[in-house]
């Protein structure tokens, strides 16, 4: 089982740690593609240095200029370059670190479950890489002794979309089958585009075809720092992620993955979070005006989705 590792690169400060983490994998990726979205081409320069030639060769690494249209555009460019060249792919953010057994464990999980994607547990870490806390998962999962679990769509939609809580994680701790690439290139559910939640969106879209493989083992860490989108609550990316749970619930309802009652309850709960965070934000006011009607019935659905698709298209 071979993987292509796709790295949407922007922060060169972590390049050495990233390369070291890939070199020590017990199962090396077959290919590594770096898309350099840094302002000054820092990755292109560094990886062209003669001193790094052995590493570049060992990892079958190539680096290309990024599109410089934001992080998601950089991921999409990489997916296009991947083109299904290996059976599996992995989108690895440039500041996150996979532990040495990451690819071996994911290969095992994908093989025994025939899943469209595999998700492993991971730590939150400081900017220096010191693990701080585990991404919390439901207590029932945390208590299970099995290392690999098959989680069907019915469970995941109810306990993730139905709660507005992404306890699976992000792209760095997820691997996908080649045929799932389009789920990431054009993430949509029930005709609803999943702007801002492309990672968990793609995971759950996959489960409509086969259960998700959950690796109940910490196989890496997500590095936290002040410059991340998750630390910028008034930034556009963060707003997409917050309002996006309402769109996700509508998409799941239309796809038959949530009941009407659970979808509307989910929308009502997410709406309260939107109001609390963004009551003073002008660009969110059109959404806020629709929230009371969205919470109780379908009358405002089409107008919300029109606004949502326009809002996401300008990211």
N, C-alpha and C positions, 0 to 999 in steps of 0.2 A: 504494500500500500504506500503510495507516494503522495507527498504534499507539495504544493507550491505556496511559499510564504510571500504575502503581499504586504509591503510596508509603506503606508502613506506618511512620508517623512517631512518633518517641519522643525524639530528641535534637535540639533546636532550634538548638544551637550551629552546625550545619553548613547551616542553611537558605539563607543567602546564596549559598554555593558551589553548593549543589544547584540553586537557581533559575538561577544563571548558566550552569551546565552544560547545563541544558535549553534556555535561551534561545538558545544559540549552536549548537544542533544544525543541521547542514546540511539535515536533514529533520526538521521539528518534529513531535512527537507530536500527534495529533488532539485528544487530551484528556488531562488530568492530574488524578488524584483522590488527595488526601491524606487519610489516616485518622489523626487526631491522637490518639495514645495517651499523650501526655505527661501527667504528673500534674496540671498546672495549665492545660491548654488553650493552651499557648504558641503552637502553630501556628495555631490558630483566631484568636487575637488578632493575631498578626503579619500574617497574610495578609488580615486585614480592614482593615489600615492603608491610608489613602488613597494613601500614597507607593508602595505595591506594586500599586495598581490597574492600571497599564499592563501589568505583568508577568502578573498574574492573567488579564487579558483576552487577552494575546498567547498564553498557554499554554492558554487555555480551562480554567483551573484551578478546581477546587472542593475544599472541605475539609469533612470531616464529623468528628464526635466518634468516637473509637475505642472499642472494646468494653471495654478495660482488663482483659483476661483473658489477657494474654501476647502475645508477638510473633506466634505462629502464628495465634491467633484474629484478630488484626488483619489478617493476610494474607487469611484466609478471608472476612472482612467485605468487603475490597476486591474479591475475586473475585466475590462476590455483587453488588456495586454495578456492576462492569464489565458483567456480563450479556451478553457477546458483542457489545457495541456497535460494535466495530471488528474488522477481520479478525485483528489481532494484539494481544497485550498484553505488558507488561513489568512485573514486580515489582522495583522499585528501592528498595533499602534507603537510609535517609535519610543515611547517612554514606559511601556509595560514590558514585563519580563516573564517568559515561560521557563519553568524549571526543567532540568535535564530530561525527565521522562515524559514531557508534555506530548510529543508526537507519538511516542510508542504507546502511551495509554489511550490516546485518542484513536489511533489506528485499531487497537484492540476493541474499543467500545463500538466503533463504526462497523467492525467486522462481525461482532457477535449480535448486534441489534438490527443491522440493515437500516439504520436511521439515516435521515437526510442530513442531520447535523448532530454534533456531539458538543456538550457544554460541560466544562469542569469547574470546580470551585476555585476560588482564588482569594488572596488576601488584599486588603488595602495596605499600602505602604507609604512611608514618608518620601520626600523627594530624594533622600539618600538611599532609599531601598529598604529601610527598616520596616518589617511587617508590624502593623498597628492593630488590625482587627480583621476578622473574616467577614466577607459579604454574607449577611445573614440569610439563611434559607428557612423554610417552614420546619418547625420542630420535629415533625414526623420524618422528614428526610434526614435531618441532622442525626437522628437517633438510629437510622438504619445502618446495618453492618455491611450490606452489599456495596461493592465498589462501583458497579455499573447498573443503572436502573433504566427501564424503558418507561417514559412518561408520555401518555397519550394526549391528544389535543383537548379532550374533555376536561382533564385535570388542569392543564396549563392555562387554557383560556379562562376557566373559572377562577383560578388562584393567582393569576397574574393580571389579565385584563380586568377581571371582575373585582380585583382589589386595588388596581392602579399601582401595583408594586412590582417592579422588575427585580426579582431575586435571582434570576438566572445570570445576570451580568452583562458583559459587552462583547464586542467582536474579538478582543484579544484572548478571551478564554473559550472561544468557539471555533470549531472547524466544520466545514461544509463539504458535501459531495458536489462534484462538478455541476450536476444538473440543477443545483440550488442557486447558481450564480445569478440567474435572472430574478430570483426572489430579492436579492440585494440590489441589483441594478434598477429594478422597477418595483419597489415594495408597495404592494397595495392589497387590500383585503375587502372583499365585497364591493369592489369599485371605489374604495376610499384609499387615498394615498397616505402613507404613514410617515409624513415628514417629521424629522426629529427623533423618531423611534425606529429608525431603520434596522438597528441591531436586533432588539427583541422582536420587532416585527417580522424580520426574516426568519428568526428561529421558530416563531409560532406558525408562520405560513408553511414552513417545512412540515410541521406536525399534521397538517391536513392530508399529507400523503403517507407518512409513517411516523410512529412515535419517536420522540426525541431521546437521544442517549445522554443520560446525566451521569457524569463521572463524579462520584461522591468522594472526591479527593482534591486537596488543594494543590494545583499544578502551576501556580504562577502568582504574580502580584500586579495590581493596578496602582501605578504611582500617582500620588496626589500632589498638586502644586497650585500656586495662586493663579497661574495663567490659564488654567483649563476652563473650558466652557462650563463645567459643573460648578465652578467657583464664580461665575458671572451671571447671577440670577436675572439681571435686566438685559442681558445679551439676547440676540435673536435666536441663537441655537437653544438656549435654555427655555425661552418662551415656547418655541416649537415643541420641546419635550414635555412641557406642562400642559399646554392646550391639546397636545397630541393624544393624551389619554382619552379625551372625549371623542376624537375622531376614531381612535382605535376601538372604542366600545361600539360606535356606530357601525364600523366595518365588520366587527365580530358579529353583531346582530344581523347584519345583512348577509353575512356568510353562513349563518345558521350555527354559529359557535357560542353564542350567548342567548339566553332567553330574553324576551322583551322586558320582563320584570327586573332581571339582574342588570341588563344593559342600562335601563333608566336609573336604577339605583346607583350604578357605577358613575353615570354621567352626573347625577346630583352631587355625589361626593367629590368628584373631580372638579365640578363647577365651583364648589365652595373654596377649593384650593386656588383656583384661578382668580376668584374675586379677592381673596385675601392677599395674594401676591401682587396683583396687577390692577387694583382699583384705580390707581392714578396714572396708568399707562395708556396714552391715547390710542396706540395701535391695537390694543386688546379690547377697547370699549365696544366695538361692533359685536364681538363674541359675547361679552358680558351681557349685552342687551338680550341676547337670545337664550341665555342659560335657563331662566325659569321655564320657558316653554319646552326646551330640550329635555328637561328632567322628567317631564310628565307624559310626553307623547311625541308623535312624529311630525307635528305641524310645522316645526321650525327646522327639521332635518336638512331639507334641500338648501335653504338659505345658509345654514351653518356650513355645509359642505362647499357651497360656492365660495364663501369667504375663506374657508380653510385652504382650499386648493389654490386660490389666488395668493394667500398669505405665504404658503409654503413655496410657491413658484418664485418668489422674490428673495429667497434666502441667499 
